[in-house]
Amino acid sequence: MNQPVVFEELAAQNGCRIGVATLASEKTLNAISLDMVNLLTPQLRKWQADPGVALVILQAQGEKAFCAGGDLQQLYRTMREHHGSPERGDIRGNRYAAEFFEHEYRLDYLIHTFGKPILCWGHGIVMGGGIGLMAGCSHRVVTEKSRLAMPEITIGLYPDVGGSWFLARMPGKTGVFLALTGAQLNAADAVFAGLADYRIAHASKQSVVDALLAQDWGHGKDAELLDRVLAGAQTASLNDGVTAFAASNLISHFDQIETLCRKPTLPEIVEGILALDTEDTWLQKAAATLRAGSPGSAWLGHALQKRVRHLSLAQVFRLEFVVSLHCAARPDFVEGIRALIIEKDQKPQWQPATLADATPEWVDVFFDDPWKKEEHPLADLGA
């Protein structure tokens, strides 16, 4: 059986090594599975502890996607089983969901706090759980084919895996807009939003690796060396006259997004986006996604960004873990997966069906934590 992650080490000219982790589930667009998480975590810890490893490269097989999100098939089956079980009222009853989210959050936190540079090559589709992997890397590359998004509103979830944390820290109110609309970001958008650091032509990847192998690693300046290599590759890519990097939609529409998303209430924000009268296809698609998406997800995504602004990353992960398990125990997440992925009828029946039906009391239930502080499965993060 083929492993969903392939590991190798490259020897630099001065004897130091570069660890390479390659997501290898190309048929699923490298969707992140529990098996994938459970392979990545111990290997990253091993490389972090090895003084001979200077940095890590996180990449993926294939030309279509770095990682298109989470592998939702098994999660769907266990949610269906949990919904029909006597444990339906206890979010801890879906043990697979609890294990999946705990291990995924632990991996993402490890990446965010990793003691060595991690270069993520985010080529192609990077969505949901893929952004969860990429966001915490110290050096994040996007290419002319990169397409990033947090489209969880389409499946009845919310921007998880730290989405609440990094969306709330984006320029202005762009994070609110992206959570509500699942709008796709190109390379320029990703850099502007703080999800990426460098724009480099995908064709230059091997030359970047070759340059990395020629560096004098191991003298306390590894992050600086990596920055210099990537900055040089970016300059060459932007000036090569061949690679076409699109202009940023977020920048060109920034003032409009600010006007829409600085309204004092969520219903006013949603009303403004849905009332957009525009010929711009990016804005049209964003509004259409919001119109078809889960009203409950809109409430959750908006409420979370307001709650996490002054929380640490570890606190956000603990909060999102609880909210994710509530989503797994409620109707919309399983219904969204059914309609868009399993049966593909594209006709989800959301509960609540409208924003007006989602009262503040309805939203507050998602933040009910059944664990004592010291017993939370992620209690040790940031300790």
CORLIN-V460089 format. One record per helix or strand of 2 or more residues. SS is the DSSP state (2 for helix, 1 for strand). FROM is the first residue (numbers start at 1). TO is the last residue. Records with the same first field share a line. If there is no record, write none. Layout:
SS = FROM-TO ; FROM-TO
//
This chain:
1 = 5-11 ; 17-23 ; 53-60 ; 65-67 ; 117-122 ; 125-127 ; 139-142 ; 147-149 ; 198-199
2 = 26-28 ; 34-49 ; 73-83 ; 91-93 ; 95-112 ; 129-135 ; 152-154 ; 163-167 ; 174-181 ; 187-193 ; 202-213 ; 222-238 ; 249-252 ; 254-261 ; 266-274 ; 281-292 ; 295-307 ; 313-329 ; 331-342 ; 355-357 ; 360-367 ; 373-375
//
